[in-house]
């Protein structure tokens, strides 16, 4: 059973629904497995806890 972990900043629930559906479909199509075998975990990281190029994303 594949488990996909996605780390990202907070997103709207509708965007997360679409993301989970598309990621699941990609695994179903490529691995020929049932959708029920795919788990998608979304870890949302606040902008003040994530840095890019030496700066917090909250400071951009």
CHARMM-style PDB file with segment names, atoms N, HN, CA, C and O in Angstrom:
ATOM      1  N   UNK     1       0.837  -1.172   0.000  1.00  0.00      PROA
ATOM      2  CA  UNK     1       0.000   0.000   0.000  1.00  0.00      PROA
ATOM      3  C   UNK     1       0.886   1.241   0.000  1.00  0.00      PROA
ATOM      4  O   UNK     1       1.604   1.465   0.974  1.00  0.00      PROA
ATOM      5  N   UNK     2       0.863   2.054  -1.051  1.00  0.00      PROA
ATOM      6  HN  UNK     2       0.279   1.873  -1.842  1.00  0.00      PROA
ATOM      7  CA  UNK     2       1.654   3.281  -1.073  1.00  0.00      PROA
ATOM      8  C   UNK     2       1.101   4.319  -0.104  1.00  0.00      PROA
ATOM      9  O   UNK     2      -0.109   4.498   0.031  1.00  0.00      PROA
ATOM     10  N   UNK     3       2.026   4.994   0.562  1.00  0.00      PROA
ATOM     11  HN  UNK     3       3.009   4.849   0.453  1.00  0.00      PROA
ATOM     12  CA  UNK     3       1.679   6.136   1.403  1.00  0.00      PROA
ATOM     13  C   UNK     3       2.451   7.324   0.851  1.00  0.00      PROA
ATOM     14  O   UNK     3       3.681   7.309   0.807  1.00  0.00      PROA
ATOM     15  N   UNK     4       1.733   8.342   0.434  1.00  0.00      PROA
ATOM     16  HN  UNK     4       0.733   8.354   0.469  1.00  0.00      PROA
ATOM     17  CA  UNK     4       2.335   9.541  -0.137  1.00  0.00      PROA
ATOM     18  C   UNK     4       2.258  10.640   0.910  1.00  0.00      PROA
ATOM     19  O   UNK     4       1.183  10.920   1.440  1.00  0.00      PROA
ATOM     20  N   UNK     5       3.385  11.261   1.210  1.00  0.00      PROA
ATOM     21  HN  UNK     5       4.259  11.034   0.779  1.00  0.00      PROA
ATOM     22  CA  UNK     5       3.415  12.363   2.167  1.00  0.00      PROA
ATOM     23  C   UNK     5       3.715  13.655   1.426  1.00  0.00      PROA
ATOM     24  O   UNK     5       4.692  13.748   0.683  1.00  0.00      PROA
ATOM     25  N   UNK     6       2.868  14.643   1.636  1.00  0.00      PROA
ATOM     26  HN  UNK     6       2.074  14.568   2.240  1.00  0.00      PROA
ATOM     27  CA  UNK     6       3.022  15.951   1.004  1.00  0.00      PROA
ATOM     28  C   UNK     6       3.200  16.980   2.107  1.00  0.00      PROA
ATOM     29  O   UNK     6       2.366  17.096   3.005  1.00  0.00      PROA
ATOM     30  N   UNK     7       4.297  17.726   2.032  1.00  0.00      PROA
ATOM     31  HN  UNK     7       4.975  17.632   1.303  1.00  0.00      PROA
ATOM     32  CA  UNK     7       4.510  18.821   2.968  1.00  0.00      PROA
ATOM     33  C   UNK     7       4.314  20.117   2.205  1.00  0.00      PROA
ATOM     34  O   UNK     7       4.901  20.325   1.143  1.00  0.00      PROA
ATOM     35  N   UNK     8       3.481  20.981   2.759  1.00  0.00      PROA
ATOM     36  HN  UNK     8       3.004  20.811   3.622  1.00  0.00      PROA
ATOM     37  CA  UNK     8       3.161  22.232   2.083  1.00  0.00      PROA
ATOM     38  C   UNK     8       2.661  23.240   3.087  1.00  0.00      PROA
ATOM     39  O   UNK     8       2.397  22.914   4.244  1.00  0.00      PROA
ATOM     40  N   UNK     9       2.534  24.470   2.629  1.00  0.00      PROA
ATOM     41  HN  UNK     9       2.749  24.735   1.689  1.00  0.00      PROA
ATOM     42  CA  UNK     9       1.895  25.490   3.442  1.00  0.00      PROA
ATOM     43  C   UNK     9       0.398  25.253   3.453  1.00  0.00      PROA
ATOM     44  O   UNK     9      -0.119  24.486   2.640  1.00  0.00      PROA
ATOM     45  N   UNK    10      -0.298  25.902   4.364  1.00  0.00      PROA
ATOM     46  HN  UNK    10       0.122  26.525   5.024  1.00  0.00      PROA
ATOM     47  CA  UNK    10      -1.746  25.729   4.455  1.00  0.00      PROA
ATOM     48  C   UNK    10      -2.453  26.062   3.138  1.00  0.00      PROA
ATOM     49  O   UNK    10      -2.127  27.044   2.470  1.00  0.00      PROA
ATOM     50  N   UNK    11      -3.413  25.233   2.789  1.00  0.00      PROA
ATOM     51  HN  UNK    11      -3.678  24.436   3.332  1.00  0.00      PROA
ATOM     52  CA  UNK    11      -4.211  25.420   1.575  1.00  0.00      PROA
ATOM     53  C   UNK    11      -5.690  25.243   1.914  1.00  0.00      PROA
ATOM     54  O   UNK    11      -6.040  24.642   2.929  1.00  0.00      PROA
ATOM     55  N   UNK    12      -6.544  25.773   1.051  1.00  0.00      PROA
ATOM     56  HN  UNK    12      -6.259  26.261   0.226  1.00  0.00      PROA
ATOM     57  CA  UNK    12      -7.986  25.622   1.154  1.00  0.00      PROA
ATOM     58  C   UNK    12      -8.357  24.145   1.041  1.00  0.00      PROA
ATOM     59  O   UNK    12      -7.703  23.401   0.310  1.00  0.00      PROA
ATOM     60  N   UNK    13      -9.383  23.718   1.744  1.00  0.00      PROA
ATOM     61  HN  UNK    13      -9.914  24.322   2.337  1.00  0.00      PROA
ATOM     62  CA  UNK    13      -9.790  22.311   1.751  1.00  0.00      PROA
ATOM     63  C   UNK    13     -10.161  21.809   0.355  1.00  0.00      PROA
ATOM     64  O   UNK    13      -9.909  20.647   0.036  1.00  0.00      PROA
ATOM     65  N   UNK    14     -10.753  22.661  -0.478  1.00  0.00      PROA
ATOM     66  HN  UNK    14     -10.958  23.605  -0.219  1.00  0.00      PROA
ATOM     67  CA  UNK    14     -11.099  22.235  -1.844  1.00  0.00      PROA
ATOM     68  C   UNK    14      -9.840  21.906  -2.650  1.00  0.00      PROA
ATOM     69  O   UNK    14      -9.824  20.938  -3.409  1.00  0.00      PROA
ATOM     70  N   UNK    15      -8.792  22.706  -2.486  1.00  0.00      PROA
ATOM     71  HN  UNK    15      -8.805  23.493  -1.869  1.00  0.00      PROA
ATOM     72  CA  UNK    15      -7.533  22.424  -3.178  1.00  0.00      PROA
ATOM     73  C   UNK    15      -6.931  21.106  -2.682  1.00  0.00      PROA
ATOM     74  O   UNK    15      -6.373  20.340  -3.468  1.00  0.00      PROA
ATOM     75  N   UNK    16      -7.044  20.849  -1.386  1.00  0.00      PROA
ATOM     76  HN  UNK    16      -7.497  21.472  -0.748  1.00  0.00      PROA
ATOM     77  CA  UNK    16      -6.515  19.598  -0.833  1.00  0.00      PROA
ATOM     78  C   UNK    16      -7.323  18.400  -1.332  1.00  0.00      PROA
ATOM     79  O   UNK    16      -6.752  17.343  -1.600  1.00  0.00      PROA
ATOM     80  N   UNK    17      -8.622  18.548  -1.459  1.00  0.00      PROA
ATOM     81  HN  UNK    17      -9.085  19.406  -1.241  1.00  0.00      PROA
ATOM     82  CA  UNK    17      -9.442  17.456  -2.005  1.00  0.00      PROA
ATOM     83  C   UNK    17      -8.990  17.101  -3.425  1.00  0.00      PROA
ATOM     84  O   UNK    17      -8.830  15.929  -3.766  1.00  0.00      PROA
ATOM     85  N   UNK    18      -8.789  18.138  -4.240  1.00  0.00      PROA
ATOM     86  HN  UNK    18      -8.919  19.090  -3.963  1.00  0.00      PROA
ATOM     87  CA  UNK    18      -8.364  17.918  -5.619  1.00  0.00      PROA
ATOM     88  C   UNK    18      -6.968  17.293  -5.662  1.00  0.00      PROA
ATOM     89  O   UNK    18      -6.719  16.386  -6.456  1.00  0.00      PROA
ATOM     90  N   UNK    19      -6.074  17.767  -4.828  1.00  0.00      PROA
ATOM     91  HN  UNK    19      -6.276  18.504  -4.183  1.00  0.00      PROA
ATOM     92  CA  UNK    19      -4.720  17.219  -4.771  1.00  0.00      PROA
ATOM     93  C   UNK    19      -4.734  15.739  -4.420  1.00  0.00      PROA
ATOM     94  O   UNK    19      -4.073  14.935  -5.077  1.00  0.00      PROA
ATOM     95  N   UNK    20      -5.486  15.381  -3.387  1.00  0.00      PROA
ATOM     96  HN  UNK    20      -6.023  16.034  -2.854  1.00  0.00      PROA
ATOM     97  CA  UNK    20      -5.569  13.978  -2.965  1.00  0.00      PROA
ATOM     98  C   UNK    20      -6.151  13.113  -4.085  1.00  0.00      PROA
ATOM     99  O   UNK    20      -5.664  12.008  -4.324  1.00  0.00      PROA
ATOM    100  N   UNK    21      -7.165  13.593  -4.758  1.00  0.00      PROA
ATOM    101  HN  UNK    21      -7.560  14.490  -4.564  1.00  0.00      PROA
ATOM    102  CA  UNK    21      -7.772  12.835  -5.859  1.00  0.00      PROA
ATOM    103  C   UNK    21      -6.780  12.625  -6.996  1.00  0.00      PROA
ATOM    104  O   UNK    21      -6.672  11.524  -7.536  1.00  0.00      PROA
ATOM    105  N   UNK    22      -6.055  13.684  -7.359  1.00  0.00      PROA
ATOM    106  HN  UNK    22      -6.143  14.578  -6.921  1.00  0.00      PROA
ATOM    107  CA  UNK    22      -5.111  13.576  -8.478  1.00  0.00      PROA
ATOM    108  C   UNK    22      -3.911  12.697  -8.145  1.00  0.00      PROA
ATOM    109  O   UNK    22      -3.456  11.917  -8.982  1.00  0.00      PROA
ATOM    110  N   UNK    23      -3.405  12.822  -6.938  1.00  0.00      PROA
ATOM    111  HN  UNK    23      -3.775  13.456  -6.258  1.00  0.00      PROA
ATOM    112  CA  UNK    23      -2.280  11.970  -6.530  1.00  0.00      PROA
ATOM    113  C   UNK    23      -2.720  10.512  -6.511  1.00  0.00      PROA
ATOM    114  O   UNK    23      -1.995   9.635  -6.982  1.00  0.00      PROA
ATOM    115  N   UNK    24      -3.893  10.253  -5.972  1.00  0.00      PROA
ATOM    116  HN  UNK    24      -4.482  10.965  -5.589  1.00  0.00      PROA
ATOM    117  CA  UNK    24      -4.421   8.894  -5.941  1.00  0.00      PROA
ATOM    118  C   UNK    24      -4.573   8.349  -7.358  1.00  0.00      PROA
ATOM    119  O   UNK    24      -4.166   7.222  -7.639  1.00  0.00      PROA
ATOM    120  N   UNK    25      -5.155   9.142  -8.245  1.00  0.00      PROA
ATOM    121  HN  UNK    25      -5.486  10.058  -8.017  1.00  0.00      PROA
ATOM    122  CA  UNK    25      -5.331   8.712  -9.636  1.00  0.00      PROA
ATOM    123  C   UNK    25      -3.992   8.382 -10.297  1.00  0.00      PROA
ATOM    124  O   UNK    25      -3.897   7.424 -11.064  1.00  0.00      PROA
ATOM    125  N   UNK    26      -2.958   9.175 -10.001  1.00  0.00      PROA
ATOM    126  HN  UNK    26      -3.035   9.954  -9.378  1.00  0.00      PROA
ATOM    127  CA  UNK    26      -1.637   8.921 -10.587  1.00  0.00      PROA
ATOM    128  C   UNK    26      -1.101   7.560 -10.159  1.00  0.00      PROA
ATOM    129  O   UNK    26      -0.528   6.840 -10.977  1.00  0.00      PROA
ATOM    130  N   UNK    27      -1.277   7.202  -8.907  1.00  0.00      PROA
ATOM    131  HN  UNK    27      -1.743   7.787  -8.243  1.00  0.00      PROA
ATOM    132  CA  UNK    27      -0.811   5.897  -8.430  1.00  0.00      PROA
ATOM    133  C   UNK    27      -1.657   4.770  -9.002  1.00  0.00      PROA
ATOM    134  O   UNK    27      -1.128   3.721  -9.368  1.00  0.00      PROA
ATOM    135  N   UNK    28      -2.951   4.976  -9.082  1.00  0.00      PROA
ATOM    136  HN  UNK    28      -3.381   5.829  -8.785  1.00  0.00      PROA
ATOM    137  CA  UNK    28      -3.845   3.962  -9.667  1.00  0.00      PROA
ATOM    138  C   UNK    28      -3.459   3.704 -11.123  1.00  0.00      PROA
ATOM    139  O   UNK    28      -3.367   2.555 -11.553  1.00  0.00      PROA
ATOM    140  N   UNK    29      -3.235   4.779 -11.876  1.00  0.00      PROA
ATOM    141  HN  UNK    29      -3.310   5.713 -11.527  1.00  0.00      PROA
ATOM    142  CA  UNK    29      -2.891   4.645 -13.292  1.00  0.00      PROA
ATOM    143  C   UNK    29      -1.516   4.022 -13.502  1.00  0.00      PROA
ATOM    144  O   UNK    29      -1.353   3.157 -14.364  1.00  0.00      PROA
ATOM    145  N   UNK    30      -0.533   4.451 -12.727  1.00  0.00      PROA
ATOM    146  HN  UNK    30      -0.665   5.153 -12.027  1.00  0.00      PROA
ATOM    147  CA  UNK    30       0.833   3.986 -12.978  1.00  0.00      PROA
ATOM    148  C   UNK    30       1.127   2.620 -12.381  1.00  0.00      PROA
ATOM    149  O   UNK    30       1.869   1.837 -12.974  1.00  0.00      PROA
ATOM    150  N   UNK    31       0.560   2.319 -11.218  1.00  0.00      PROA
ATOM    151  HN  UNK    31      -0.043   2.956 -10.736  1.00  0.00      PROA
ATOM    152  CA  UNK    31       0.848   1.046 -10.557  1.00  0.00      PROA
ATOM    153  C   UNK    31      -0.239  -0.006 -10.737  1.00  0.00      PROA
ATOM    154  O   UNK    31      -0.082  -1.155 -10.325  1.00  0.00      PROA
ATOM    155  N   UNK    32      -1.357   0.408 -11.365  1.00  0.00      PROA
ATOM    156  HN  UNK    32      -1.484   1.342 -11.699  1.00  0.00      PROA
ATOM    157  CA  UNK    32      -2.482  -0.523 -11.589  1.00  0.00      PROA
ATOM    158  C   UNK    32      -2.967  -1.144 -10.279  1.00  0.00      PROA
ATOM    159  O   UNK    32      -3.126  -2.360 -10.166  1.00  0.00      PROA
ATOM    160  N   UNK    33      -3.196  -0.269  -9.290  1.00  0.00      PROA
ATOM    161  HN  UNK    33      -3.066   0.718  -9.382  1.00  0.00      PROA
ATOM    162  CA  UNK    33      -3.683  -0.712  -7.996  1.00  0.00      PROA
ATOM    163  C   UNK    33      -5.017  -0.031  -7.717  1.00  0.00      PROA
ATOM    164  O   UNK    33      -5.327   0.988  -8.334  1.00  0.00      PROA
ATOM    165  N   UNK    34      -5.813  -0.576  -6.796  1.00  0.00      PROA
ATOM    166  HN  UNK    34      -5.561  -1.404  -6.295  1.00  0.00      PROA
ATOM    167  CA  UNK    34      -7.080   0.084  -6.469  1.00  0.00      PROA
ATOM    168  C   UNK    34      -6.849   1.360  -5.659  1.00  0.00      PROA
ATOM    169  O   UNK    34      -5.886   1.459  -4.897  1.00  0.00      PROA
ATOM    170  N   UNK    35      -7.729   2.315  -5.831  1.00  0.00      PROA
ATOM    171  HN  UNK    35      -8.510   2.235  -6.449  1.00  0.00      PROA
ATOM    172  CA  UNK    35      -7.628   3.583  -5.107  1.00  0.00      PROA
ATOM    173  C   UNK    35      -7.603   3.360  -3.598  1.00  0.00      PROA
ATOM    174  O   UNK    35      -6.975   4.123  -2.864  1.00  0.00      PROA
ATOM    175  N   UNK    36      -8.273   2.330  -3.145  1.00  0.00      PROA
ATOM    176  HN  UNK    36      -8.783   1.710  -3.741  1.00  0.00      PROA
ATOM    177  CA  UNK    36      -8.331   2.044  -1.705  1.00  0.00      PROA
ATOM    178  C   UNK    36      -6.961   1.676  -1.133  1.00  0.00      PROA
ATOM    179  O   UNK    36      -6.776   1.680   0.084  1.00  0.00      PROA
ATOM    180  N   UNK    37      -6.020   1.364  -1.990  1.00  0.00      PROA
ATOM    181  HN  UNK    37      -6.171   1.361  -2.978  1.00  0.00      PROA
ATOM    182  CA  UNK    37      -4.680   0.985  -1.528  1.00  0.00      PROA
ATOM    183  C   UNK    37      -3.761   2.194  -1.346  1.00  0.00      PROA
ATOM    184  O   UNK    37      -2.651   2.054  -0.833  1.00  0.00      PROA
ATOM    185  N   UNK    38      -4.217   3.379  -1.762  1.00  0.00      PROA
ATOM    186  HN  UNK    38      -5.119   3.492  -2.178  1.00  0.00      PROA
ATOM    187  CA  UNK    38      -3.370   4.571  -1.734  1.00  0.00      PROA
ATOM    188  C   UNK    38      -3.771   5.474  -0.563  1.00  0.00      PROA
ATOM    189  O   UNK    38      -4.942   5.810  -0.385  1.00  0.00      PROA
ATOM    190  N   UNK    39      -2.767   5.854   0.225  1.00  0.00      PROA
ATOM    191  HN  UNK    39      -1.816   5.581   0.081  1.00  0.00      PROA
ATOM    192  CA  UNK    39      -2.993   6.816   1.296  1.00  0.00      PROA
ATOM    193  C   UNK    39      -2.205   8.074   0.987  1.00  0.00      PROA
ATOM    194  O   UNK    39      -1.057   8.001   0.549  1.00  0.00      PROA
ATOM    195  N   UNK    40      -2.817   9.228   1.214  1.00  0.00      PROA
ATOM    196  HN  UNK    40      -3.750   9.287   1.569  1.00  0.00      PROA
ATOM    197  CA  UNK    40      -2.145  10.514   1.008  1.00  0.00      PROA
ATOM    198  C   UNK    40      -2.214  11.276   2.326  1.00  0.00      PROA
ATOM    199  O   UNK    40      -3.291  11.538   2.860  1.00  0.00      PROA
ATOM    200  N   UNK    41      -1.048  11.618   2.828  1.00  0.00      PROA
ATOM    201  HN  UNK    41      -0.173  11.405   2.394  1.00  0.00      PROA
ATOM    202  CA  UNK    41      -0.962  12.379   4.075  1.00  0.00      PROA
ATOM    203  C   UNK    41      -0.474  13.779   3.749  1.00  0.00      PROA
ATOM    204  O   UNK    41       0.552  13.942   3.087  1.00  0.00      PROA
ATOM    205  N   UNK    42      -1.195  14.787   4.205  1.00  0.00      PROA
ATOM    206  HN  UNK    42      -2.028  14.655   4.742  1.00  0.00      PROA
ATOM    207  CA  UNK    42      -0.805  16.173   3.983  1.00  0.00      PROA
ATOM    208  C   UNK    42      -0.366  16.769   5.321  1.00  0.00      PROA
ATOM    209  O   UNK    42      -1.126  16.809   6.288  1.00  0.00      PROA
ATOM    210  N   UNK    43       0.873  17.224   5.342  1.00  0.00      PROA
ATOM    211  HN  UNK    43       1.491  17.192   4.556  1.00  0.00      PROA
ATOM    212  CA  UNK    43       1.409  17.906   6.517  1.00  0.00      PROA
ATOM    213  C   UNK    43       1.516  19.379   6.168  1.00  0.00      PROA
ATOM    214  O   UNK    43       2.317  19.771   5.319  1.00  0.00      PROA
ATOM    215  N   UNK    44       0.706  20.189   6.826  1.00  0.00      PROA
ATOM    216  HN  UNK    44       0.055  19.870   7.516  1.00  0.00      PROA
ATOM    217  CA  UNK    44       0.736  21.625   6.558  1.00  0.00      PROA
ATOM    218  C   UNK    44       1.689  22.310   7.536  1.00  0.00      PROA
ATOM    219  O   UNK    44       1.597  22.139   8.751  1.00  0.00      PROA
ATOM    220  N   UNK    45       2.584  23.073   6.977  1.00  0.00      PROA
ATOM    221  HN  UNK    45       2.658  23.212   5.989  1.00  0.00      PROA
ATOM    222  CA  UNK    45       3.595  23.765   7.761  1.00  0.00      PROA
ATOM    223  C   UNK    45       3.318  25.270   7.674  1.00  0.00      PROA
ATOM    224  O   UNK    45       3.238  25.816   6.573  1.00  0.00      PROA
ATOM    225  N   UNK    46       3.175  25.934   8.799  1.00  0.00      PROA
ATOM    226  HN  UNK    46       3.241  25.490   9.693  1.00  0.00      PROA
ATOM    227  CA  UNK    46       2.917  27.368   8.767  1.00  0.00      PROA
ATOM    228  C   UNK    46       4.090  28.132   8.152  1.00  0.00      PROA
ATOM    229  O   UNK    46       5.236  27.687   8.216  1.00  0.00      PROA
ATOM    230  N   UNK    47       3.790  29.283   7.558  1.00  0.00      PROA
ATOM    231  HN  UNK    47       2.859  29.645   7.505  1.00  0.00      PROA
ATOM    232  CA  UNK    47       4.809  30.093   6.884  1.00  0.00      PROA
ATOM    233  C   UNK    47       5.922  30.531   7.831  1.00  0.00      PROA
ATOM    234  O   UNK    47       7.039  30.791   7.383  1.00  0.00      PROA
ATOM    235  N   UNK    48       5.641  30.618   9.126  1.00  0.00      PROA
ATOM    236  HN  UNK    48       4.734  30.406   9.490  1.00  0.00      PROA
ATOM    237  CA  UNK    48       6.693  31.018  10.066  1.00  0.00      PROA
ATOM    238  C   UNK    48       7.542  29.834  10.529  1.00  0.00      PROA
ATOM    239  O   UNK    48       8.412  29.988  11.387  1.00  0.00      PROA
ATOM    240  N   UNK    49       7.290  28.662   9.965  1.00  0.00      PROA
ATOM    241  HN  UNK    49       6.584  28.537   9.269  1.00  0.00      PROA
ATOM    242  CA  UNK    49       8.068  27.469  10.298  1.00  0.00      PROA
ATOM    243  C   UNK    49       8.720  26.858   9.062  1.00  0.00      PROA
ATOM    244  O   UNK    49       9.083  25.682   9.075  1.00  0.00      PROA
ATOM    245  N   UNK    50       8.871  27.631   8.010  1.00  0.00      PROA
ATOM    246  HN  UNK    50       8.576  28.587   8.000  1.00  0.00      PROA
ATOM    247  CA  UNK    50       9.394  27.139   6.737  1.00  0.00      PROA
ATOM    248  C   UNK    50      10.298  28.223   6.151  1.00  0.00      PROA
ATOM    249  O   UNK    50       9.917  29.393   6.092  1.00  0.00      PROA
ATOM    250  N   UNK    51      11.484  27.832   5.723  1.00  0.00      PROA
ATOM    251  HN  UNK    51      11.793  26.882   5.771  1.00  0.00      PROA
ATOM    252  CA  UNK    51      12.398  28.798   5.153  1.00  0.00      PROA
ATOM    253  C   UNK    51      12.835  28.418   3.754  1.00  0.00      PROA
ATOM    254  O   UNK    51      12.943  27.236   3.429  1.00  0.00      PROA
ATOM    255  N   UNK    52      13.088  29.428   2.919  1.00  0.00      PROA
ATOM    256  HN  UNK    52      13.000  30.388   3.183  1.00  0.00      PROA
ATOM    257  CA  UNK    52      13.608  29.257   1.569  1.00  0.00      PROA
ATOM    258  C   UNK    52      14.683  30.321   1.354  1.00  0.00      PROA
ATOM    259  O   UNK    52      14.472  31.496   1.656  1.00  0.00      PROA
ATOM    260  N   UNK    53      15.815  29.909   0.841  1.00  0.00      PROA
ATOM    261  HN  UNK    53      15.987  28.955   0.596  1.00  0.00      PROA
ATOM    262  CA  UNK    53      16.911  30.833   0.519  1.00  0.00      PROA
ATOM    263  C   UNK    53      17.326  31.680   1.723  1.00  0.00      PROA
ATOM    264  O   UNK    53      17.649  32.859   1.577  1.00  0.00      PROA
ATOM    265  N   UNK    54      17.316  31.075   2.905  1.00  0.00      PROA
ATOM    266  HN  UNK    54      17.053  30.118   3.023  1.00  0.00      PROA
ATOM    267  CA  UNK    54      17.777  31.763   4.101  1.00  0.00      PROA
ATOM    268  C   UNK    54      16.764  32.681   4.763  1.00  0.00      PROA
ATOM    269  O   UNK    54      17.100  33.411   5.696  1.00  0.00      PROA
ATOM    270  N   UNK    55      15.522  32.648   4.284  1.00  0.00      PROA
ATOM    271  HN  UNK    55      15.249  32.055   3.526  1.00  0.00      PROA
ATOM    272  CA  UNK    55      14.486  33.511   4.869  1.00  0.00      PROA
ATOM    273  C   UNK    55      13.219  32.718   5.120  1.00  0.00      PROA
ATOM    274  O   UNK    55      12.883  31.798   4.375  1.00  0.00      PROA
ATOM    275  N   UNK    56      12.520  33.092   6.186  1.00  0.00      PROA
ATOM    276  HN  UNK    56      12.793  33.840   6.792  1.00  0.00      PROA
ATOM    277  CA  UNK    56      11.207  32.488   6.442  1.00  0.00      PROA
ATOM    278  C   UNK    56      10.255  32.870   5.329  1.00  0.00      PROA
ATOM    279  O   UNK    56      10.291  33.996   4.835  1.00  0.00      PROA
ATOM    280  N   UNK    57       9.407  31.942   4.934  1.00  0.00      PROA
ATOM    281  HN  UNK    57       9.377  31.027   5.336  1.00  0.00      PROA
ATOM    282  CA  UNK    57       8.434  32.274   3.899  1.00  0.00      PROA
ATOM    283  C   UNK    57       7.440  33.320   4.403  1.00  0.00      PROA
ATOM    284  O   UNK    57       6.838  34.034   3.602  1.00  0.00      PROA
ATOM    285  N   UNK    58       7.266  33.416   5.708  1.00  0.00      PROA
ATOM    286  HN  UNK    58       7.755  32.836   6.359  1.00  0.00      PROA
ATOM    287  CA  UNK    58       6.380  34.435   6.285  1.00  0.00      PROA
ATOM    288  C   UNK    58       6.923  35.839   6.040  1.00  0.00      PROA
ATOM    289  O   UNK    58       6.162  36.807   6.047  1.00  0.00      PROA
ATOM    290  N   UNK    59       8.225  35.957   5.825  1.00  0.00      PROA
ATOM    291  HN  UNK    59       8.843  35.170   5.820  1.00  0.00      PROA
ATOM    292  CA  UNK    59       8.842  37.269   5.624  1.00  0.00      PROA
ATOM    293  C   UNK    59       8.871  37.708   4.174  1.00  0.00      PROA
ATOM    294  O   UNK    59       9.353  38.801   3.876  1.00  0.00      PROA
ATOM    295  N   UNK    60       8.375  36.900   3.277  1.00  0.00      PROA
ATOM    296  HN  UNK    60       7.983  36.012   3.518  1.00  0.00      PROA
ATOM    297  CA  UNK    60       8.394  37.272   1.850  1.00  0.00      PROA
ATOM    298  C   UNK    60       7.227  38.151   1.507  1.00  0.00      PROA
ATOM    299  OT1 UNK    60       7.080  38.560   0.355  1.00  0.00      PROA
TER     300      UNK     60
END
